Amino acid sequence: MSTNSQEQEIDLSQIGKSISKAFQNVINKCFDLLFFIQKKVIIIGALFILGIGLGFYLDKEPNYTSDVVVIPNFGSNEYLYDKVNLISLKLIEKDEAFFKAIGISNIKDINSIDIQPITGIYNFINSENQKENFELIKLMAEDGDIEKIIKDDVTSRNYYLHNINIKTTIAYEKKDLVEPLLKYLQQTDYFTKLQKVYQNNLVEKIEANKLLITQIDQIILNLTQNKTTGGVSISENTGLNDLIQKKDELISENQRLAIHNLEYDKIVKDQNISLNQMNTKGVNNKMKLILPFLFVLLYLLGYTFTQLYKKQKQRVQS
């Protein structure tokens, strides 16, 4: 018992000494760094100031992002993606003639133009072709992960909303960039003809629904005024509830069609435009804060490596 107790005391004593030594080493290293900075204060100060100056210069030209949320009408989803991809390709090729032809004179300050779907699986299912879209999702879900299917290129291209993302180095006015792009997206003979057909069908459908609503109102009025019709009382007339439900459906459909009527004035309808949002993601507009510390850190690492190199070289030579 006595021997075990002594061994435990020795072990605890050694652990305490080890912790104290490690703590002292940390303190020594901190003061070594402090004394080194005092010794090299001119060099470190110069690097810090240089970093701030260079950072301000690099941040002088910030990056801007403009987002145009659009609705591709009349099944023009694939057309929209092909058009935007063509614009992106022409930008990479620096095809100034192409952009001047569509009304954009300055492309040197445009970094990129691309398009992404705005995830909306519920809008996709509840769209005009909801039955077909729902069956499509069910069929695709049987063979794979639903999350993967939602993000699948084929599925996502058919979503209701899509975002055209434009990155620039200067702030553009709407008339100099966004408006010419949207105008270019409307230039298609096929969808222009299809647009007229859709608009005419929509107007006819609204008028037909209004007529049906009027007829249903007249039938309901007749039933309420004549308590019985052919010997059948209103309470027993099971068709009355169906008529009221049908009227509600027609009213709801006309409300949806009225919204579509607003959207159908363009083949690719712009829903929302956000211009010239300063990009602060990553290191954008932060170089004045990053570079001073980066320069000092690189100097410290370089100095430490030089000292280690000298010691190792002396060791090898000896």
N, C-alpha and C positions, 0 to 999 in steps of 0.2 A: 504493500500500500504506500509506504514511504517512498519507495523508488519510483512508482508511477506518478506520485504527486510531484516529485522533483522534476521528472521528465516533462510533465505538463507545464510546470512553471518555466522550464527552459524553453519549451516550444513557444509559449505565449510571449516570452521575453524576446525571442528571435523574431517572431512575427511583428511585435511592436517596433523593434529596431528596423526591420525591413520597411515597414510603413513610414516610419520617421525619416529613413534615408531617402525613400522615394519622394516623399513630400518635400524634403530639403532640395532634392535634385530639380524638382519642378520649380521651386522658388529661385534656385540658382539660374536655371535656364531663362526664366522670365526677366531676371535682372541682367543677365548676359545680353538678352535682346534689347533691353532698355539702354544699357551702356553702349551697345553697338549703334543704336539709333542716334544717341547723343553724339557719338564719334563721327557718324556719317550723316549728320542732320542736313548738311548742305546738299549732298547728292540726293538723299531721300526727298527733301523738300522740293528740289528741282524736278525730280521725276513726278512728284505729286502735282505740281503746277502744270507740267507738260501734259499730264494725263487729263487734267481739267480743261486745259485749252483745246487739246485735240478732241475731247469729248464734246465740247460746245460746238466745234466746227462740224463734227459728224452729225450731231443732232440738229444742225441748222436746216437740214433738208429732211423733214419728217416724212414718213409714209402715211398715205391716206387710203381709206377703204370706203367705197361706195357700194351700197346694196340696193338692187332693184328686184323686188318681189313681184313675180308675174304669174298670170293664169293663162296657160295655153288652151285656147278654145277650139272647138270643132275637131277634136282629136289631133291637134297639131303638136303633140308632145315630141315625137321623133323629129319633126321638122325643126322645132325650137332648138333641140340639142345639136342637131346637125349644123344649124346656122351659127350658134354660139361657138361651136368647135371650129368652124371655118374662120370666124373672126379671130379666135385665139391663135390659129395656125398662121393667119396673115400677119398678126402682131409679132409672132416669133420670126417670121420672114422679113419683118420691117417693110411691108408692102405699102408704102406711102400713097401710091396711086389708088389702091383699093380703098383706103380710108378716106382720101379726099373725095372719091366718088360717092361715098355714103355720107359725107358732110363733116368728117373729123379731120381737121388740118394739122393738129399737133399730136403725134404718137410717141415722141421721144420720152415723154414723162409718164407714159402708161406702162406699168410693169406687167400686168396680167389681166385677162378677162376669162372667167370660167363660170360654170353653172352647176349648182347642186340642188337636188330635190329637198324640199322641206318635209320631213317625215310626217306623214298623216295617214296612217293606215285606216283610220275610221272614216275620214273624208273619202278615201279611195273606195271603201266598201259601201258608203252611203251616197255615192255619186249617182248620176243618171242611170248608169249601167250597173246598179248595185247588185242585182241578182247574178249577172255574169262575173262581176269582180269578186263577189263572195265565193262563188263556186271555184273561181281560179285560185283564190287564197287557200281554200280547203284542199284542193287537189295538190297544190305545191307543198302544203304543210304536211301532207301524208308522207312525203319523201325526205323531209329535212327539218332543220331547226327553224321555228317561226321567226326568231330574231334575225337569223341570216336571210330569210326570205323577205322580211320587211326592208332590209338594206340592199336586197338584190337589185342589180341595175335594171333589169326588165320591169320589176315591180315598181321601183321608186320613180322611174321615168314617167309613170302614169299617175303620180300623185297630183293633187289639185293645185298646190302652190310650189313654185320653184324660185330659187334665188340666183340672180346674176350678180356675181361678185367682181368688182373692178378695183384693182390696186394701182395707185398712182403716187408719184413723188411730189406732185403739186395739187392744189385744190382747184378742181375744174368747176366751171359753171354748168348748170343743167343743160343749157342750150348748146354747149360746145361738146358734150360727150354723151349724156344719157339720151337726150331727145333724138339725135341722129341714129343711135343704136336701135332705139325702139321703132323709129320710122323704117329702118332697114328690115327689121323683123316682120313688118307688115307687107313687104313686097313679095307677094306670091299669088299668081293668077288662080291656081287651084283653090286655095283656101279663101280667096276673095269671093269666088263664085259660091263656094260652100257656105260662107258667111251669110250671103243673101238668102240662100235656101233656109238656113237655120232661123234667121230673123223672121222670114215670112211664116214658117211653120210655127214659130213661137207666138206670133200675133194671132194666127188662126186658132191655135190651141187655147189661148187666153179667152178669146171671144166665144169659142165653143163651150168652155167651162162656165163662162158667165151666163150663157144661154141655158145650160143645164141647171145651174143654181137657181135661175129665175123660174124654170119649170118645176123644180123640186119645191120651191117656196109656194108656188101656186097649188101644187098637190097637197102640201101640208095644210095650207089655208083652207082648202076645200074640205079636208078631213076634219079639221077643228070646227068649221062652221056647221057641217052636217055630222052630227054626233054618231050617226050610223051610216054606213055605205054598203048597200046590198045586204042589209041585215047583220053586218059585222060591226061591233062596237070598236072604238079607237083602242081601248085597252087590249082587245083581242087581235088587233091588226099588227101582226109581227113585222110587216113591211115598213112601218113608220120609223122604227129605230134604224132600219137599214138606210132609209132615205136621209135621215138626219146625219148619220155617219158618213154617207156618200157626199153630202153637202160639205161637211167639215173637210173631207179629203180634197174636194175640188178647190175649196178656199185656200188650203195649205199649198196645194200644187200651184195655184195662181200666184201666191206669194213668192214661191221659189222661182217661178218663171219671170216674175217682175225683177228679181235680183239678177237672173241670167240676162234679162233684157239690157240691164246696165252694163254687164260685162261683155256683151256681144258686139259692142261698137268697135272692138279691135280684135284682130286675130290672136295677138299676144297682148293681153290686157295687163297693164301695170297696176298693181294693187297698192304698193307702197314703195317710196323712194327715199333712201337715207344717203345724203351726200356728204363726202369729205369728212368721215370720221377718222380722227387721228389714231393711227395704229400704235398702241402702247404694249402690245404683246411681246414677250421675249425681251430682247435687249433694245428694242426700238425706243428711241428718245430717252435712253438711260445711260448712254455712253459716258456722259460727263460724271456720272457716279461710279461707273465700273472701271474705266481706264486708270484713274489715279491709283486705286488699290491694286489693280492688276499689274501696273508698272512697278510699284514698290514690291509686290510679292515676287515678281519675276527677278528683280534685283537681289532680293534676299535669298531666293533659291539658287540663283547663279553664284552669289558670293559663297554660300554654304558648299555648293558643289566644287568650287575652285579650291576651297580650303581642304576639303576631303581628298581632292585629286592630288594636291601637294603632299599630304600626309602619306597617301598610298604610294606615291612615286618615291618618296624618301624610304619607305619600308622596302620596296622592291630593290632599290639601289643598294641599300645596306645589307 
